[in-house]
Amino acid sequence: MQLSQRLEKLIGLAGNGLCAADIGTDHGMVPIELVRRGAFDRAIASDVRKGPLAAASAHVRVAGLSDRIDLRLGDGLQVLTSGEADVILISGMGGALMQRILTEGEAAAKTAKRLVLSPQSEIPAFRSFLQESGYAVTGEAIVCEDRKFYFLMTAEPGGQEVWEGADRLYGRYLLEEGGETVTAYVKKRKAVLRRILRSLEKAGDPKAEDRRREAEEELCLTEEALLRLASTQR
């Protein structure tokens, strides 16, 4: 099966190790490819829903990897014991849900060597959550598929730095590396913020003053981000 660009990037960020755990595995293709390609000796594929786990189980059998991929039904990291997986992958969920999973499963998360995470919403808040919870964000990537942007990041236990400003908003590593995809995303966000501000100005609602101020601050940080991205192209 040909994987999407997003899943290929997720697999690439996982690196290699003894055991990878894919939380919310859905169809099970990520753990299958991690083992099939020799990146990991074995894997754990879990999902909170019986239907997707049954589909993953069927794919694992077809791949001939039933002896190396353990399928588990359960919520979040509750399916893991402390230190069982050296790399944990979580993707395809909102940022708030992923925060809950990492908080409730802290024992397993903090004993992993690396987390590979792809929240689908609340990205800046999720970066802050990771860093305030004692993780270091060690890498980031962005992928655009079907005109939708996906953010991926790696994190490791033991971090102390908390990003602020444009780094928090758009990701320090993305701004340092630059590239067409992240530039396109920041430009799109700038256009959205301008529309929001025009709408708020037309409304003339005093109650919207706080939202207008927030949008203006975000627009300033977005302009800063674009200047930093432009400097990577020189």
Biotite code that builds the C-alpha atoms (Angstrom):
import biotite.structure as struc

atoms = struc.array([
    struc.Atom([0.000, 0.000, 0.000], chain_id="A", res_id=1, res_name="MET", atom_name="CA", element="C"),
    struc.Atom([1.290, 3.450, -0.927], chain_id="A", res_id=2, res_name="GLN", atom_name="CA", element="C"),
    struc.Atom([1.260, 5.709, 2.098], chain_id="A", res_id=3, res_name="LEU", atom_name="CA", element="C"),
    struc.Atom([0.417, 9.385, 2.112], chain_id="A", res_id=4, res_name="SER", atom_name="CA", element="C"),
    struc.Atom([3.165, 11.977, 2.376], chain_id="A", res_id=5, res_name="GLN", atom_name="CA", element="C"),
    struc.Atom([2.037, 12.722, 5.937], chain_id="A", res_id=6, res_name="ARG", atom_name="CA", element="C"),
    struc.Atom([2.377, 9.099, 7.052], chain_id="A", res_id=7, res_name="LEU", atom_name="CA", element="C"),
    struc.Atom([5.731, 8.754, 5.297], chain_id="A", res_id=8, res_name="GLU", atom_name="CA", element="C"),
    struc.Atom([6.968, 11.807, 7.208], chain_id="A", res_id=9, res_name="LYS", atom_name="CA", element="C"),
    struc.Atom([5.624, 10.347, 10.450], chain_id="A", res_id=10, res_name="LEU", atom_name="CA", element="C"),
    struc.Atom([7.512, 7.107, 9.823], chain_id="A", res_id=11, res_name="ILE", atom_name="CA", element="C"),
    struc.Atom([10.696, 9.013, 8.981], chain_id="A", res_id=12, res_name="GLY", atom_name="CA", element="C"),
    struc.Atom([10.543, 11.000, 12.215], chain_id="A", res_id=13, res_name="LEU", atom_name="CA", element="C"),
    struc.Atom([10.189, 7.813, 14.268], chain_id="A", res_id=14, res_name="ALA", atom_name="CA", element="C"),
    struc.Atom([13.792, 6.843, 13.549], chain_id="A", res_id=15, res_name="GLY", atom_name="CA", element="C"),
    struc.Atom([14.597, 3.362, 14.799], chain_id="A", res_id=16, res_name="ASN", atom_name="CA", element="C"),
    struc.Atom([14.563, 1.336, 17.983], chain_id="A", res_id=17, res_name="GLY", atom_name="CA", element="C"),
    struc.Atom([13.317, -1.848, 19.619], chain_id="A", res_id=18, res_name="LEU", atom_name="CA", element="C"),
    struc.Atom([9.614, -1.142, 20.049], chain_id="A", res_id=19, res_name="CYS", atom_name="CA", element="C"),
    struc.Atom([7.333, 1.536, 18.584], chain_id="A", res_id=20, res_name="ALA", atom_name="CA", element="C"),
    struc.Atom([3.807, 2.167, 19.861], chain_id="A", res_id=21, res_name="ALA", atom_name="CA", element="C"),
    struc.Atom([1.256, 3.707, 17.494], chain_id="A", res_id=22, res_name="ASP", atom_name="CA", element="C"),
    struc.Atom([-1.576, 5.162, 19.576], chain_id="A", res_id=23, res_name="ILE", atom_name="CA", element="C"),
    struc.Atom([-4.827, 5.560, 17.667], chain_id="A", res_id=24, res_name="GLY", atom_name="CA", element="C"),
    struc.Atom([-3.461, 3.313, 14.946], chain_id="A", res_id=25, res_name="THR", atom_name="CA", element="C"),
    struc.Atom([-6.590, 3.321, 12.762], chain_id="A", res_id=26, res_name="ASP", atom_name="CA", element="C"),
    struc.Atom([-5.647, 1.067, 9.792], chain_id="A", res_id=27, res_name="HIS", atom_name="CA", element="C"),
    struc.Atom([-2.341, -0.070, 11.333], chain_id="A", res_id=28, res_name="GLY", atom_name="CA", element="C"),
    struc.Atom([-0.172, 0.838, 8.348], chain_id="A", res_id=29, res_name="MET", atom_name="CA", element="C"),
    struc.Atom([2.326, 2.926, 10.329], chain_id="A", res_id=30, res_name="VAL", atom_name="CA", element="C"),
    struc.Atom([3.430, 0.146, 12.723], chain_id="A", res_id=31, res_name="PRO", atom_name="CA", element="C"),
    struc.Atom([3.373, -2.344, 9.839], chain_id="A", res_id=32, res_name="ILE", atom_name="CA", element="C"),
    struc.Atom([5.771, -0.210, 7.807], chain_id="A", res_id=33, res_name="GLU", atom_name="CA", element="C"),
    struc.Atom([8.015, 0.546, 10.797], chain_id="A", res_id=34, res_name="LEU", atom_name="CA", element="C"),
    struc.Atom([8.538, -3.179, 11.349], chain_id="A", res_id=35, res_name="VAL", atom_name="CA", element="C"),
    struc.Atom([8.538, -4.223, 7.690], chain_id="A", res_id=36, res_name="ARG", atom_name="CA", element="C"),
    struc.Atom([11.230, -1.665, 6.832], chain_id="A", res_id=37, res_name="ARG", atom_name="CA", element="C"),
    struc.Atom([13.437, -2.842, 9.702], chain_id="A", res_id=38, res_name="GLY", atom_name="CA", element="C"),
    struc.Atom([13.272, 0.382, 11.717], chain_id="A", res_id=39, res_name="ALA", atom_name="CA", element="C"),
    struc.Atom([11.875, -1.469, 14.769], chain_id="A", res_id=40, res_name="PHE", atom_name="CA", element="C"),
    struc.Atom([12.020, -5.066, 15.942], chain_id="A", res_id=41, res_name="ASP", atom_name="CA", element="C"),
    struc.Atom([8.401, -5.001, 17.025], chain_id="A", res_id=42, res_name="ARG", atom_name="CA", element="C"),
    struc.Atom([5.476, -2.638, 17.462], chain_id="A", res_id=43, res_name="ALA", atom_name="CA", element="C"),
    struc.Atom([2.293, -2.075, 19.426], chain_id="A", res_id=44, res_name="ILE", atom_name="CA", element="C"),
    struc.Atom([-0.799, -0.872, 17.579], chain_id="A", res_id=45, res_name="ALA", atom_name="CA", element="C"),
    struc.Atom([-3.626, 0.413, 19.734], chain_id="A", res_id=46, res_name="SER", atom_name="CA", element="C"),
    struc.Atom([-6.987, 2.058, 19.250], chain_id="A", res_id=47, res_name="ASP", atom_name="CA", element="C"),
    struc.Atom([-9.887, 2.945, 21.506], chain_id="A", res_id=48, res_name="VAL", atom_name="CA", element="C"),
    struc.Atom([-12.387, 1.684, 18.896], chain_id="A", res_id=49, res_name="ARG", atom_name="CA", element="C"),
    struc.Atom([-12.971, -1.963, 18.001], chain_id="A", res_id=50, res_name="LYS", atom_name="CA", element="C"),
    struc.Atom([-13.670, -1.325, 14.307], chain_id="A", res_id=51, res_name="GLY", atom_name="CA", element="C"),
    struc.Atom([-10.344, 0.318, 13.387], chain_id="A", res_id=52, res_name="PRO", atom_name="CA", element="C"),
    struc.Atom([-8.438, -2.195, 15.517], chain_id="A", res_id=53, res_name="LEU", atom_name="CA", element="C"),
    struc.Atom([-10.107, -5.070, 13.660], chain_id="A", res_id=54, res_name="ALA", atom_name="CA", element="C"),
    struc.Atom([-9.083, -3.476, 10.354], chain_id="A", res_id=55, res_name="ALA", atom_name="CA", element="C"),
    struc.Atom([-5.522, -3.060, 11.645], chain_id="A", res_id=56, res_name="ALA", atom_name="CA", element="C"),
    struc.Atom([-5.490, -6.697, 12.770], chain_id="A", res_id=57, res_name="SER", atom_name="CA", element="C"),
    struc.Atom([-6.470, -7.818, 9.273], chain_id="A", res_id=58, res_name="ALA", atom_name="CA", element="C"),
    struc.Atom([-3.704, -5.720, 7.702], chain_id="A", res_id=59, res_name="HIS", atom_name="CA", element="C"),
    struc.Atom([-1.153, -7.113, 10.162], chain_id="A", res_id=60, res_name="VAL", atom_name="CA", element="C"),
    struc.Atom([-2.145, -10.688, 9.254], chain_id="A", res_id=61, res_name="ARG", atom_name="CA", element="C"),
    struc.Atom([-1.865, -9.972, 5.531], chain_id="A", res_id=62, res_name="VAL", atom_name="CA", element="C"),
    struc.Atom([1.589, -8.463, 6.113], chain_id="A", res_id=63, res_name="ALA", atom_name="CA", element="C"),
    struc.Atom([2.656, -11.616, 7.935], chain_id="A", res_id=64, res_name="GLY", atom_name="CA", element="C"),
    struc.Atom([3.654, -9.686, 11.051], chain_id="A", res_id=65, res_name="LEU", atom_name="CA", element="C"),
    struc.Atom([1.255, -11.062, 13.667], chain_id="A", res_id=66, res_name="SER", atom_name="CA", element="C"),
    struc.Atom([4.205, -12.325, 15.716], chain_id="A", res_id=67, res_name="ASP", atom_name="CA", element="C"),
    struc.Atom([5.851, -8.883, 15.812], chain_id="A", res_id=68, res_name="ARG", atom_name="CA", element="C"),
    struc.Atom([2.942, -6.451, 16.098], chain_id="A", res_id=69, res_name="ILE", atom_name="CA", element="C"),
    struc.Atom([0.791, -6.566, 19.217], chain_id="A", res_id=70, res_name="ASP", atom_name="CA", element="C"),
    struc.Atom([-2.732, -5.144, 18.822], chain_id="A", res_id=71, res_name="LEU", atom_name="CA", element="C"),
    struc.Atom([-4.359, -3.638, 21.904], chain_id="A", res_id=72, res_name="ARG", atom_name="CA", element="C"),
    struc.Atom([-7.779, -2.136, 22.572], chain_id="A", res_id=73, res_name="LEU", atom_name="CA", element="C"),
    struc.Atom([-7.688, 0.749, 25.012], chain_id="A", res_id=74, res_name="GLY", atom_name="CA", element="C"),
    struc.Atom([-7.660, 4.469, 25.672], chain_id="A", res_id=75, res_name="ASP", atom_name="CA", element="C"),
    struc.Atom([-4.474, 6.388, 24.946], chain_id="A", res_id=76, res_name="GLY", atom_name="CA", element="C"),
    struc.Atom([-1.293, 5.345, 26.712], chain_id="A", res_id=77, res_name="LEU", atom_name="CA", element="C"),
    struc.Atom([-3.176, 3.205, 29.220], chain_id="A", res_id=78, res_name="GLN", atom_name="CA", element="C"),
    struc.Atom([-2.346, 0.239, 26.955], chain_id="A", res_id=79, res_name="VAL", atom_name="CA", element="C"),
    struc.Atom([1.385, 0.641, 27.680], chain_id="A", res_id=80, res_name="LEU", atom_name="CA", element="C"),
    struc.Atom([3.491, -0.093, 30.720], chain_id="A", res_id=81, res_name="THR", atom_name="CA", element="C"),
    struc.Atom([6.294, 2.219, 31.772], chain_id="A", res_id=82, res_name="SER", atom_name="CA", element="C"),
    struc.Atom([9.326, 1.840, 29.509], chain_id="A", res_id=83, res_name="GLY", atom_name="CA", element="C"),
    struc.Atom([7.627, -0.651, 27.189], chain_id="A", res_id=84, res_name="GLU", atom_name="CA", element="C"),
    struc.Atom([7.972, 1.472, 24.036], chain_id="A", res_id=85, res_name="ALA", atom_name="CA", element="C"),
    struc.Atom([11.050, 3.535, 23.242], chain_id="A", res_id=86, res_name="ASP", atom_name="CA", element="C"),
    struc.Atom([9.195, 5.526, 20.551], chain_id="A", res_id=87, res_name="VAL", atom_name="CA", element="C"),
    struc.Atom([5.538, 6.537, 20.828], chain_id="A", res_id=88, res_name="ILE", atom_name="CA", element="C"),
    struc.Atom([3.586, 7.906, 17.877], chain_id="A", res_id=89, res_name="LEU", atom_name="CA", element="C"),
    struc.Atom([0.304, 9.804, 18.239], chain_id="A", res_id=90, res_name="ILE", atom_name="CA", element="C"),
    struc.Atom([-1.375, 11.463, 15.270], chain_id="A", res_id=91, res_name="SER", atom_name="CA", element="C"),
    struc.Atom([-4.715, 12.271, 13.716], chain_id="A", res_id=92, res_name="GLY", atom_name="CA", element="C"),
    struc.Atom([-6.225, 13.833, 16.862], chain_id="A", res_id=93, res_name="MET", atom_name="CA", element="C"),
    struc.Atom([-6.929, 17.299, 18.150], chain_id="A", res_id=94, res_name="GLY", atom_name="CA", element="C"),
    struc.Atom([-4.331, 18.972, 20.325], chain_id="A", res_id=95, res_name="GLY", atom_name="CA", element="C"),
    struc.Atom([-6.536, 18.964, 23.439], chain_id="A", res_id=96, res_name="ALA", atom_name="CA", element="C"),
    struc.Atom([-7.147, 15.213, 23.193], chain_id="A", res_id=97, res_name="LEU", atom_name="CA", element="C"),
    struc.Atom([-3.439, 14.555, 22.744], chain_id="A", res_id=98, res_name="MET", atom_name="CA", element="C"),
    struc.Atom([-2.706, 16.673, 25.813], chain_id="A", res_id=99, res_name="GLN", atom_name="CA", element="C"),
    struc.Atom([-5.094, 14.512, 27.835], chain_id="A", res_id=100, res_name="ARG", atom_name="CA", element="C"),
    struc.Atom([-3.509, 11.311, 26.525], chain_id="A", res_id=101, res_name="ILE", atom_name="CA", element="C"),
    struc.Atom([0.006, 12.463, 27.424], chain_id="A", res_id=102, res_name="LEU", atom_name="CA", element="C"),
    struc.Atom([-1.078, 13.735, 30.836], chain_id="A", res_id=103, res_name="THR", atom_name="CA", element="C"),
    struc.Atom([-2.952, 10.595, 31.825], chain_id="A", res_id=104, res_name="GLU", atom_name="CA", element="C"),
    struc.Atom([-0.239, 8.357, 30.381], chain_id="A", res_id=105, res_name="GLY", atom_name="CA", element="C"),
    struc.Atom([2.724, 10.338, 31.679], chain_id="A", res_id=106, res_name="GLU", atom_name="CA", element="C"),
    struc.Atom([4.494, 7.271, 33.110], chain_id="A", res_id=107, res_name="ALA", atom_name="CA", element="C"),
    struc.Atom([4.731, 5.661, 29.665], chain_id="A", res_id=108, res_name="ALA", atom_name="CA", element="C"),
    struc.Atom([5.401, 8.945, 27.829], chain_id="A", res_id=109, res_name="ALA", atom_name="CA", element="C"),
    struc.Atom([8.210, 10.086, 30.118], chain_id="A", res_id=110, res_name="LYS", atom_name="CA", element="C"),
    struc.Atom([10.023, 6.738, 29.863], chain_id="A", res_id=111, res_name="THR", atom_name="CA", element="C"),
    struc.Atom([10.028, 6.732, 26.054], chain_id="A", res_id=112, res_name="ALA", atom_name="CA", element="C"),
    struc.Atom([13.108, 7.964, 24.227], chain_id="A", res_id=113, res_name="LYS", atom_name="CA", element="C"),
    struc.Atom([11.099, 9.904, 21.669], chain_id="A", res_id=114, res_name="ARG", atom_name="CA", element="C"),
    struc.Atom([7.556, 11.042, 20.970], chain_id="A", res_id=115, res_name="LEU", atom_name="CA", element="C"),
    struc.Atom([6.383, 11.605, 17.396], chain_id="A", res_id=116, res_name="VAL", atom_name="CA", element="C"),
    struc.Atom([3.290, 13.795, 17.480], chain_id="A", res_id=117, res_name="LEU", atom_name="CA", element="C"),
    struc.Atom([0.959, 15.272, 14.888], chain_id="A", res_id=118, res_name="SER", atom_name="CA", element="C"),
    struc.Atom([-1.845, 17.293, 16.490], chain_id="A", res_id=119, res_name="PRO", atom_name="CA", element="C"),
    struc.Atom([-4.536, 18.470, 14.094], chain_id="A", res_id=120, res_name="GLN", atom_name="CA", element="C"),
    struc.Atom([-5.590, 21.570, 16.025], chain_id="A", res_id=121, res_name="SER", atom_name="CA", element="C"),
    struc.Atom([-4.391, 24.054, 18.675], chain_id="A", res_id=122, res_name="GLU", atom_name="CA", element="C"),
    struc.Atom([-0.791, 23.707, 17.522], chain_id="A", res_id=123, res_name="ILE", atom_name="CA", element="C"),
    struc.Atom([0.758, 26.673, 19.433], chain_id="A", res_id=124, res_name="PRO", atom_name="CA", element="C"),
    struc.Atom([-0.998, 25.654, 22.650], chain_id="A", res_id=125, res_name="ALA", atom_name="CA", element="C"),
    struc.Atom([0.204, 22.085, 22.152], chain_id="A", res_id=126, res_name="PHE", atom_name="CA", element="C"),
    struc.Atom([3.830, 23.254, 21.781], chain_id="A", res_id=127, res_name="ARG", atom_name="CA", element="C"),
    struc.Atom([3.479, 25.161, 25.040], chain_id="A", res_id=128, res_name="SER", atom_name="CA", element="C"),
    struc.Atom([1.913, 22.175, 26.766], chain_id="A", res_id=129, res_name="PHE", atom_name="CA", element="C"),
    struc.Atom([4.806, 19.926, 25.783], chain_id="A", res_id=130, res_name="LEU", atom_name="CA", element="C"),
    struc.Atom([7.468, 22.334, 26.961], chain_id="A", res_id=131, res_name="GLN", atom_name="CA", element="C"),
    struc.Atom([5.678, 23.273, 30.167], chain_id="A", res_id=132, res_name="GLU", atom_name="CA", element="C"),
    struc.Atom([5.243, 19.550, 30.890], chain_id="A", res_id=133, res_name="SER", atom_name="CA", element="C"),
    struc.Atom([8.988, 18.899, 30.746], chain_id="A", res_id=134, res_name="GLY", atom_name="CA", element="C"),
    struc.Atom([9.496, 17.827, 27.130], chain_id="A", res_id=135, res_name="TYR", atom_name="CA", element="C"),
    struc.Atom([11.954, 19.291, 24.652], chain_id="A", res_id=136, res_name="ALA", atom_name="CA", element="C"),
    struc.Atom([10.646, 19.815, 21.129], chain_id="A", res_id=137, res_name="VAL", atom_name="CA", element="C"),
    struc.Atom([13.539, 18.428, 19.075], chain_id="A", res_id=138, res_name="THR", atom_name="CA", element="C"),
    struc.Atom([12.251, 18.684, 15.519], chain_id="A", res_id=139, res_name="GLY", atom_name="CA", element="C"),
    struc.Atom([9.310, 19.756, 13.384], chain_id="A", res_id=140, res_name="GLU", atom_name="CA", element="C"),
    struc.Atom([7.937, 19.187, 9.916], chain_id="A", res_id=141, res_name="ALA", atom_name="CA", element="C"),
    struc.Atom([4.990, 20.453, 7.896], chain_id="A", res_id=142, res_name="ILE", atom_name="CA", element="C"),
    struc.Atom([3.167, 18.669, 5.080], chain_id="A", res_id=143, res_name="VAL", atom_name="CA", element="C"),
    struc.Atom([0.424, 19.942, 2.777], chain_id="A", res_id=144, res_name="CYS", atom_name="CA", element="C"),
    struc.Atom([-2.020, 17.345, 1.425], chain_id="A", res_id=145, res_name="GLU", atom_name="CA", element="C"),
    struc.Atom([-5.290, 18.076, -0.335], chain_id="A", res_id=146, res_name="ASP", atom_name="CA", element="C"),
    struc.Atom([-4.787, 21.757, 0.505], chain_id="A", res_id=147, res_name="ARG", atom_name="CA", element="C"),
    struc.Atom([-4.646, 21.002, 4.234], chain_id="A", res_id=148, res_name="LYS", atom_name="CA", element="C"),
    struc.Atom([-1.563, 21.622, 6.364], chain_id="A", res_id=149, res_name="PHE", atom_name="CA", element="C"),
    struc.Atom([-0.356, 18.982, 8.815], chain_id="A", res_id=150, res_name="TYR", atom_name="CA", element="C"),
    struc.Atom([2.177, 19.666, 11.553], chain_id="A", res_id=151, res_name="PHE", atom_name="CA", element="C"),
    struc.Atom([4.476, 16.972, 12.927], chain_id="A", res_id=152, res_name="LEU", atom_name="CA", element="C"),
    struc.Atom([6.974, 17.231, 15.747], chain_id="A", res_id=153, res_name="MET", atom_name="CA", element="C"),
    struc.Atom([9.356, 15.125, 17.783], chain_id="A", res_id=154, res_name="THR", atom_name="CA", element="C"),
    struc.Atom([9.781, 15.576, 21.514], chain_id="A", res_id=155, res_name="ALA", atom_name="CA", element="C"),
    struc.Atom([11.918, 14.029, 24.214], chain_id="A", res_id=156, res_name="GLU", atom_name="CA", element="C"),
    struc.Atom([11.591, 14.031, 28.009], chain_id="A", res_id=157, res_name="PRO", atom_name="CA", element="C"),
    struc.Atom([13.823, 16.431, 29.892], chain_id="A", res_id=158, res_name="GLY", atom_name="CA", element="C"),
    struc.Atom([13.257, 19.824, 28.286], chain_id="A", res_id=159, res_name="GLY", atom_name="CA", element="C"),
    struc.Atom([13.136, 23.116, 30.170], chain_id="A", res_id=160, res_name="GLN", atom_name="CA", element="C"),
    struc.Atom([12.854, 25.805, 27.485], chain_id="A", res_id=161, res_name="GLU", atom_name="CA", element="C"),
    struc.Atom([9.434, 27.296, 26.696], chain_id="A", res_id=162, res_name="VAL", atom_name="CA", element="C"),
    struc.Atom([9.112, 29.069, 23.361], chain_id="A", res_id=163, res_name="TRP", atom_name="CA", element="C"),
    struc.Atom([7.406, 32.433, 23.063], chain_id="A", res_id=164, res_name="GLU", atom_name="CA", element="C"),
    struc.Atom([6.251, 34.726, 20.274], chain_id="A", res_id=165, res_name="GLY", atom_name="CA", element="C"),
    struc.Atom([6.645, 33.576, 16.663], chain_id="A", res_id=166, res_name="ALA", atom_name="CA", element="C"),
    struc.Atom([8.518, 30.436, 17.797], chain_id="A", res_id=167, res_name="ASP", atom_name="CA", element="C"),
    struc.Atom([5.477, 29.309, 19.777], chain_id="A", res_id=168, res_name="ARG", atom_name="CA", element="C"),
    struc.Atom([3.056, 30.326, 17.048], chain_id="A", res_id=169, res_name="LEU", atom_name="CA", element="C"),
    struc.Atom([4.751, 28.748, 14.049], chain_id="A", res_id=170, res_name="TYR", atom_name="CA", element="C"),
    struc.Atom([7.541, 26.549, 15.412], chain_id="A", res_id=171, res_name="GLY", atom_name="CA", element="C"),
    struc.Atom([11.172, 27.525, 15.852], chain_id="A", res_id=172, res_name="ARG", atom_name="CA", element="C"),
    struc.Atom([12.570, 24.745, 13.674], chain_id="A", res_id=173, res_name="TYR", atom_name="CA", element="C"),
    struc.Atom([10.093, 25.419, 10.883], chain_id="A", res_id=174, res_name="LEU", atom_name="CA", element="C"),
    struc.Atom([11.020, 29.106, 10.862], chain_id="A", res_id=175, res_name="LEU", atom_name="CA", element="C"),
    struc.Atom([14.743, 28.294, 10.891], chain_id="A", res_id=176, res_name="GLU", atom_name="CA", element="C"),
    struc.Atom([14.513, 25.730, 8.098], chain_id="A", res_id=177, res_name="GLU", atom_name="CA", element="C"),
    struc.Atom([12.058, 27.695, 5.963], chain_id="A", res_id=178, res_name="GLY", atom_name="CA", element="C"),
    struc.Atom([10.733, 26.317, 2.706], chain_id="A", res_id=179, res_name="GLY", atom_name="CA", element="C"),
    struc.Atom([7.728, 26.769, 0.453], chain_id="A", res_id=180, res_name="GLU", atom_name="CA", element="C"),
    struc.Atom([5.238, 24.826, 2.575], chain_id="A", res_id=181, res_name="THR", atom_name="CA", element="C"),
    struc.Atom([5.701, 26.653, 5.861], chain_id="A", res_id=182, res_name="VAL", atom_name="CA", element="C"),
    struc.Atom([5.863, 29.995, 4.019], chain_id="A", res_id=183, res_name="THR", atom_name="CA", element="C"),
    struc.Atom([2.571, 29.199, 2.288], chain_id="A", res_id=184, res_name="ALA", atom_name="CA", element="C"),
    struc.Atom([0.986, 28.337, 5.634], chain_id="A", res_id=185, res_name="TYR", atom_name="CA", element="C"),
    struc.Atom([2.143, 31.550, 7.336], chain_id="A", res_id=186, res_name="VAL", atom_name="CA", element="C"),
    struc.Atom([0.958, 33.644, 4.385], chain_id="A", res_id=187, res_name="LYS", atom_name="CA", element="C"),
    struc.Atom([-2.416, 31.923, 4.526], chain_id="A", res_id=188, res_name="LYS", atom_name="CA", element="C"),
    struc.Atom([-2.648, 32.629, 8.237], chain_id="A", res_id=189, res_name="ARG", atom_name="CA", element="C"),
    struc.Atom([-1.780, 36.289, 7.602], chain_id="A", res_id=190, res_name="LYS", atom_name="CA", element="C"),
    struc.Atom([-4.661, 36.577, 5.139], chain_id="A", res_id=191, res_name="ALA", atom_name="CA", element="C"),
    struc.Atom([-7.040, 34.986, 7.670], chain_id="A", res_id=192, res_name="VAL", atom_name="CA", element="C"),
    struc.Atom([-5.978, 37.427, 10.383], chain_id="A", res_id=193, res_name="LEU", atom_name="CA", element="C"),
    struc.Atom([-6.503, 40.398, 8.106], chain_id="A", res_id=194, res_name="ARG", atom_name="CA", element="C"),
    struc.Atom([-10.028, 39.207, 7.297], chain_id="A", res_id=195, res_name="ARG", atom_name="CA", element="C"),
    struc.Atom([-10.751, 38.772, 11.002], chain_id="A", res_id=196, res_name="ILE", atom_name="CA", element="C"),
    struc.Atom([-9.563, 42.295, 11.760], chain_id="A", res_id=197, res_name="LEU", atom_name="CA", element="C"),
    struc.Atom([-11.618, 43.817, 8.942], chain_id="A", res_id=198, res_name="ARG", atom_name="CA", element="C"),
    struc.Atom([-14.681, 41.976, 10.193], chain_id="A", res_id=199, res_name="SER", atom_name="CA", element="C"),
    struc.Atom([-14.142, 43.153, 13.765], chain_id="A", res_id=200, res_name="LEU", atom_name="CA", element="C"),
    struc.Atom([-13.639, 46.744, 12.662], chain_id="A", res_id=201, res_name="GLU", atom_name="CA", element="C"),
    struc.Atom([-16.872, 46.712, 10.660], chain_id="A", res_id=202, res_name="LYS", atom_name="CA", element="C"),
    struc.Atom([-18.810, 45.220, 13.561], chain_id="A", res_id=203, res_name="ALA", atom_name="CA", element="C"),
    struc.Atom([-17.743, 48.041, 15.884], chain_id="A", res_id=204, res_name="GLY", atom_name="CA", element="C"),
    struc.Atom([-18.596, 45.905, 18.906], chain_id="A", res_id=205, res_name="ASP", atom_name="CA", element="C"),
    struc.Atom([-16.804, 47.080, 22.086], chain_id="A", res_id=206, res_name="PRO", atom_name="CA", element="C"),
    struc.Atom([-17.070, 43.522, 23.421], chain_id="A", res_id=207, res_name="LYS", atom_name="CA", element="C"),
    struc.Atom([-14.831, 42.364, 20.567], chain_id="A", res_id=208, res_name="ALA", atom_name="CA", element="C"),
    struc.Atom([-11.938, 44.581, 21.662], chain_id="A", res_id=209, res_name="GLU", atom_name="CA", element="C"),
    struc.Atom([-10.020, 41.750, 23.312], chain_id="A", res_id=210, res_name="ASP", atom_name="CA", element="C"),
    struc.Atom([-10.320, 39.583, 20.189], chain_id="A", res_id=211, res_name="ARG", atom_name="CA", element="C"),
    struc.Atom([-9.189, 42.498, 18.009], chain_id="A", res_id=212, res_name="ARG", atom_name="CA", element="C"),
    struc.Atom([-6.141, 43.030, 20.214], chain_id="A", res_id=213, res_name="ARG", atom_name="CA", element="C"),
    struc.Atom([-5.272, 39.330, 20.090], chain_id="A", res_id=214, res_name="GLU", atom_name="CA", element="C"),
    struc.Atom([-5.581, 39.275, 16.299], chain_id="A", res_id=215, res_name="ALA", atom_name="CA", element="C"),
    struc.Atom([-3.356, 42.349, 15.975], chain_id="A", res_id=216, res_name="GLU", atom_name="CA", element="C"),
    struc.Atom([-0.702, 40.774, 18.192], chain_id="A", res_id=217, res_name="GLU", atom_name="CA", element="C"),
    struc.Atom([-0.832, 37.548, 16.201], chain_id="A", res_id=218, res_name="GLU", atom_name="CA", element="C"),
    struc.Atom([-0.586, 39.504, 12.945], chain_id="A", res_id=219, res_name="LEU", atom_name="CA", element="C"),
    struc.Atom([2.574, 41.250, 14.205], chain_id="A", res_id=220, res_name="CYS", atom_name="CA", element="C"),
    struc.Atom([4.118, 37.889, 15.081], chain_id="A", res_id=221, res_name="LEU", atom_name="CA", element="C"),
    struc.Atom([3.076, 36.558, 11.683], chain_id="A", res_id=222, res_name="THR", atom_name="CA", element="C"),
    struc.Atom([4.848, 39.453, 9.950], chain_id="A", res_id=223, res_name="GLU", atom_name="CA", element="C"),
    struc.Atom([7.942, 38.654, 12.020], chain_id="A", res_id=224, res_name="GLU", atom_name="CA", element="C"),
    struc.Atom([7.699, 35.011, 11.000], chain_id="A", res_id=225, res_name="ALA", atom_name="CA", element="C"),
    struc.Atom([7.544, 35.957, 7.306], chain_id="A", res_id=226, res_name="LEU", atom_name="CA", element="C"),
    struc.Atom([10.652, 38.135, 7.660], chain_id="A", res_id=227, res_name="LEU", atom_name="CA", element="C"),
    struc.Atom([12.507, 35.244, 9.269], chain_id="A", res_id=228, res_name="ARG", atom_name="CA", element="C"),
    struc.Atom([11.373, 32.867, 6.535], chain_id="A", res_id=229, res_name="LEU", atom_name="CA", element="C"),
    struc.Atom([12.491, 35.339, 3.867], chain_id="A", res_id=230, res_name="ALA", atom_name="CA", element="C"),
    struc.Atom([15.972, 35.435, 5.428], chain_id="A", res_id=231, res_name="SER", atom_name="CA", element="C"),
    struc.Atom([16.313, 31.651, 4.957], chain_id="A", res_id=232, res_name="THR", atom_name="CA", element="C"),
    struc.Atom([15.974, 32.096, 1.188], chain_id="A", res_id=233, res_name="GLN", atom_name="CA", element="C"),
    struc.Atom([18.876, 34.527, 0.808], chain_id="A", res_id=234, res_name="ARG", atom_name="CA", element="C"),
])
